[in-house]
Amino acid sequence: MNLASLRKEYTLGGLTEEKCDVSPFKQFSLWFSEARQAGIEEPNAMTLATVSPEGMPSARILLLKHFDEQGFVFFTNYKSHKGNDLEHNPKASLLFFWHELQRQVRIQGFVHKITREQSAEYFFSRPLESRIGAWASEQSTVIESRELLEKNYARLKNEFGEEIPLPDFWGGYCLNPIYFEFWQGRESRLHDRITYSKENNEWSRKRISP
Ligand SMILES: Cc1cc2nc3c(=O)[nH]c(=O)nc-3n(C[C@H](O)[C@H](O)[C@H](O)COP(=O)(O)O)c2cc1C
């Protein structure tokens, strides 16, 4: 397989300083709407990168469930690998790649747990099966077999019936950004990169070299 010959020219458009909103949140919102309009499946799928207490980075896909000027919210198991990383090091990075639009957005910031009430609101909006699934999985720990996982699920389904409580080990995190980068692919690898950094509570916008 010759991977070296796989390449593509990016020609869909450009990103100028004038086109960028002064607020990175509004800019994100605009690009997010455009990703939805373009018919991208799961435009809210994003990579979350965290760093372990030993300094080892790790990345995985999560679904963004809410965003506003307070930050970017996702839900997971607090005792998972990422949960452990975030407990020791609340600095994290999010990455959106919208291939069909030749765009990526990088975000860095500080993560905190949202309130139990906020987590409950989302948890109880999930289908019954997903709520049981949250209980059935000790996320990121070794499990003997697939069979055991399914047995756990069936047992919990039977035990709980229709009333599935919010597990204390499950909930939301919010990443409060200090840095954004909006990347638009261009011809000849001369891509557009517009960044926003938070300095003294103000967002400062700069173009960086591709
Ligand atoms: C499209 C997609 C969406 C996902 N969404 C979530 C999510 O919202 N929350 C979650 O905990 N895991 C989600 N996962 C699974 C994670 O990628 C990961 O396997 C899991 O959270 C365990 O990660 P960790 O061991 O690094 O903690 C998703 C995976 C994919 C491919």
PDBQT file of the ligand as one rigid body, heavy atoms in Angstrom, charges set to zero:
ROOT
HETATM    1  C1  LIG A 301     -18.534   8.342  17.610  1.00  0.00    +0.000 C 
HETATM    2  C2  LIG A 301     -18.150   8.033  19.033  1.00  0.00    +0.000 A 
HETATM    3  C3  LIG A 301     -18.794   8.698  20.071  1.00  0.00    +0.000 A 
HETATM    4  C4  LIG A 301     -18.450   8.430  21.404  1.00  0.00    +0.000 A 
HETATM    5  N1  LIG A 301     -19.041   9.155  22.393  1.00  0.00    +0.000 NA
HETATM    6  C5  LIG A 301     -18.689   8.949  23.676  1.00  0.00    +0.000 A 
HETATM    7  C6  LIG A 301     -19.214   9.779  24.719  1.00  0.00    +0.000 A 
HETATM    8  O1  LIG A 301     -19.965  10.737  24.484  1.00  0.00    +0.000 OA
HETATM    9  N2  LIG A 301     -18.837   9.486  25.995  1.00  0.00    +0.000 N 
HETATM   10  C7  LIG A 301     -17.960   8.481  26.297  1.00  0.00    +0.000 A 
HETATM   11  O2  LIG A 301     -17.667   8.270  27.484  1.00  0.00    +0.000 OA
HETATM   12  N3  LIG A 301     -17.415   7.726  25.334  1.00  0.00    +0.000 NA
HETATM   13  C8  LIG A 301     -17.749   7.924  24.029  1.00  0.00    +0.000 A 
HETATM   14  N4  LIG A 301     -17.171   7.173  23.034  1.00  0.00    +0.000 N 
HETATM   15  C9  LIG A 301     -16.191   6.123  23.421  1.00  0.00    +0.000 C 
HETATM   16  C10 LIG A 301     -14.818   6.787  23.691  1.00  0.00    +0.000 C 
HETATM   17  O3  LIG A 301     -14.163   7.053  22.466  1.00  0.00    +0.000 OA
HETATM   18  C11 LIG A 301     -13.889   5.922  24.574  1.00  0.00    +0.000 C 
HETATM   19  O4  LIG A 301     -13.757   4.637  24.015  1.00  0.00    +0.000 OA
HETATM   20  C12 LIG A 301     -14.400   5.782  26.001  1.00  0.00    +0.000 C 
HETATM   21  O5  LIG A 301     -14.957   6.980  26.486  1.00  0.00    +0.000 OA
HETATM   22  C13 LIG A 301     -13.291   5.325  26.935  1.00  0.00    +0.000 C 
HETATM   23  O6  LIG A 301     -12.244   6.261  26.911  1.00  0.00    +0.000 OA
HETATM   24  P1  LIG A 301     -11.098   6.300  28.030  1.00  0.00    +0.000 P 
HETATM   25  O7  LIG A 301     -10.726   4.876  28.305  1.00  0.00    +0.000 OA
HETATM   26  O8  LIG A 301      -9.987   7.073  27.412  1.00  0.00    +0.000 OA
HETATM   27  O9  LIG A 301     -11.671   6.982  29.238  1.00  0.00    +0.000 OA
HETATM   28  C14 LIG A 301     -17.467   7.439  21.701  1.00  0.00    +0.000 A 
HETATM   29  C15 LIG A 301     -16.817   6.788  20.646  1.00  0.00    +0.000 A 
HETATM   30  C16 LIG A 301     -17.134   7.096  19.336  1.00  0.00    +0.000 A 
HETATM   31  C17 LIG A 301     -16.369   6.416  18.229  1.00  0.00    +0.000 C 
ENDROOT
TORSDOF 0
